[in-house]
């Protein structure tokens, strides 16, 4: 296929550009949501670990 020329029908070209843009946008949103969820989990674990002592006294 020769991609050096823009197709005669601009609708086909714009459809491909829109499809690629939509795919990139959905991929970016998915990655951002996963990172946000992971960071939230790490913050929650750090908060829980800071509330409880590392070692309990054995004399109690």
C-alpha positions as CSV (number, residue, x, y, z in Angstrom):
1,X,0.0,0.0,0.0
2,X,1.2,3.5,-0.8
3,X,0.5,5.7,2.2
4,X,2.2,8.7,0.7
5,X,-1.0,10.0,-0.8
6,X,-4.1,11.2,1.0
7,X,-7.1,9.2,-0.1
8,X,-9.4,11.0,-2.5
9,X,-12.2,10.6,0.0
10,X,-11.3,12.7,3.0
11,X,-14.0,10.9,5.1
12,X,-11.9,7.7,5.0
13,X,-8.8,9.6,6.1
14,X,-10.6,11.4,8.9
15,X,-12.2,8.2,10.1
16,X,-8.8,6.5,10.5
17,X,-7.4,9.6,12.3
18,X,-10.4,9.6,14.6
19,X,-10.1,5.9,15.3
20,X,-6.4,6.1,16.1
21,X,-7.1,9.2,18.4
22,X,-9.9,7.4,20.2
23,X,-7.7,4.3,20.7
24,X,-4.8,6.5,22.1
25,X,-7.2,8.4,24.4
26,X,-8.8,5.2,25.8
27,X,-5.3,3.7,26.4
28,X,-4.1,6.8,28.2
29,X,-7.2,6.9,30.4
30,X,-6.8,3.2,31.3
31,X,-3.2,3.7,32.3
32,X,-4.0,6.8,34.4
33,X,-6.7,4.9,36.2
34,X,-4.5,2.0,37.0
35,X,-1.7,4.3,38.3
36,X,-4.2,6.2,40.4
37,X,-5.6,3.0,41.9
38,X,-2.1,1.7,42.6
39,X,-1.0,5.0,44.3
40,X,-4.1,5.1,46.4
41,X,-3.5,1.5,47.6
42,X,0.2,2.3,48.5
43,X,-0.9,5.4,50.4
44,X,-3.5,3.4,52.3
45,X,-1.0,0.7,53.2
46,X,1.5,3.4,54.4
47,X,-1.2,5.0,56.5
48,X,-2.2,1.7,58.1
49,X,1.4,0.8,58.8
50,X,2.0,4.1,60.5
51,X,-0.9,3.6,62.8
52,X,0.1,0.3,64.2
53,X,3.4,-0.4,66.0
54,X,6.0,-2.5,64.3
55,X,6.6,-4.8,67.3
56,X,4.2,-5.4,70.1
57,X,5.5,-5.5,73.6
58,X,6.0,-9.1,74.7
59,X,5.6,-8.3,78.4
60,X,1.9,-7.5,78.2
